[in-house]
Amino acid sequence: MPATTVLTLTIIFGTYSIVDGVFSLVSGINRLSRGKRWGTFVLNGLIGIGAGLVALIMPQLAYVGLAVFLWTIISIWSIATGIVEINAAVRLRQEIQNEWLLALNGLISVVLGIIIQVLLWINPFISLIALGLVIGSNFVASGITLLLLAFKLRNREKDLSSNKRVEQLG
């Protein structure tokens, strides 16, 4: 239920922002009465209260902004993770067999990140809900791929320990 999740996050953000803004504003006023620097606290408090009110009064606007930001961060994370996994697979090709599974998982992550960015640029309003399905599909594909790699590595470890036992006996 991606729409409900993002709406809930928007309401939580709005509430948190108002509470944080009030505390910053009170802190700024207390600092003013003691002759300390207070301007940034008051400004932070007013901005926090304003952002929280926008999120609670106009949740659709905040919802879209939060969702686009969240999907953008997920996209960047997915691309970076994929590049790291592809790099690891290339470096591990001499050490393990079936390293292509790790590279495949990295490629899936990179492609997902690119798809998210393309969908956000084409039509952010319609794609916000669809992206939840895309990301969920990626997690399933990634989980299957990594499980296959884990089983391959586990079997390799068993083979190595069996060979060591044979060498010790011989």
N, C-alpha and C positions, 0 to 999 in steps of 0.2 A: 504494500500500500504506500507507494512513494509519495503520492500527493498528501496523504494524511501525515506522513512522517515529516515532510518539509514544512507543512503548516504548523505542526507541533513544535518543530525547531524554531520557527518564526516567532511563535508565541513565547517560547522559553527565552529566546534572544531578547524580545521586547521587554519582558518582565525583568530579566537580568540587567539589561541596559538601564532601565529606569532606576532600579535599586542601586546599581553601581554609580549612576549619575548623582543620585541623592547623597550617597556617602561621600563622593568627591566634592560635591557642592558644600556640604556641611564641613568637610575637612578644610576647604578653602576659606570658608567664613571663620572657622576657628583660627586658622593661620593668620588671617587678616587682623583679628582681635589681639593677636600676640605680636604683631609687627613683623611677621615672617612673610616670605614670598607666597602669594596666594593665587595669582592670576591663572596659572595653568590648571590648578585644581578646579577653580570655578568654571573655566572654559571647558574642561573635560567633563565636568558635571552637567553643564548645560547641553553640550553635544550629546552626551549619553542619554539624558532625559528626552531630548528631542528625537533621537534615533529610536528609542524605545516607544515613544508615543506614535511615531510614524508606523512602526512595526505592528502596534496593537490597533491603531485607528484605521490604517490602510494595509491590512495584512497581504492583500494581493500584490501590491507594489513591493513590499518587503519580501514576500514569498518568492517572486520572480528574481529579485536581486540576490537573495540568499541562495536560491537554487542555481542560478548562473554561476555565482562565485564557487559554490560547492562543486558543481560539475567541472568547472575549470580546474580547480585544485586536484580533483580526482583524475582528470585528463593528464595533467602535468605529472602527477605521481605515477600513473600507469605507464606513460612513455619512459620516464626515468627508470622505473623498475624493469621494464622490458629491455632497455639498453644494457642495464647492469647484468641481467640474466643472460642475454646474448653474449656479452663480454665474458661472463663466467664460463659459459658453455665452450667458447672458443679456447679459453685458457685451460679448461679441464679435459679437453679432447684427448690428451695424452694420458690422463690419469684414470678416466672412467670410460666405460662403454655406454652407448645410448645417450650421450650428452646432447644429442639432437633434441631430446625431449625437453631439456632445459631451454635450448635455443627456441624451440617451438613455442614454449610457454612465454618466453620473452617477446617473440614476434606477435603472439596473440595480444599481449599487453600493449605493445606499441600500436598495433592496428586499432585496438579499442580506444586508446587515447586520441588517435587521429580521428576516428569516427565521432567521438564525443565532440571534439572541436568543430568538425564539419557540421554536425547537427546543430550545435549552438549557433554557428554563424548563419546557417541557412534560415532557421526559424526557431528562435529560442523558446517561444511560448508553447509551441506544439511539442517540441522535442524534450521538454523537461520531464514529462511523464515517461516517454519512450526510453529515455536514458536509463531509468531505473531497470528496465527490462534488459537493455544492452549490457549494463554492468553486471546484473545478476547472471546473465548468460556467460559473461566472461569469467566470473568467479567459478561457475560450474565447470567450464572448459579448463580453466587453470587448475582447479582442484583435481580433476581427472588426470591431467597431464603430469602434475607433480606427484600424484599417487603412483602412477606408472613408473616414474623415475625412482621414487622411493623403493618400490618393490624390486626394480632392477638393481639398485645399489645394495639393497638388503641381500639379494641373492648373490651378488658379487662378494659381499663381505663373508657370507657363509662359505663360498668357494675358496676364498683366500684362507680362512681359518682351517678348512679341511686340508688344503695343500700344506699348510704349516705343520699340522699334526702328522701328515704322511712323511714330511721331511724330517721331523723329530724322531719318528719311529725308525726311519731308514738310515 
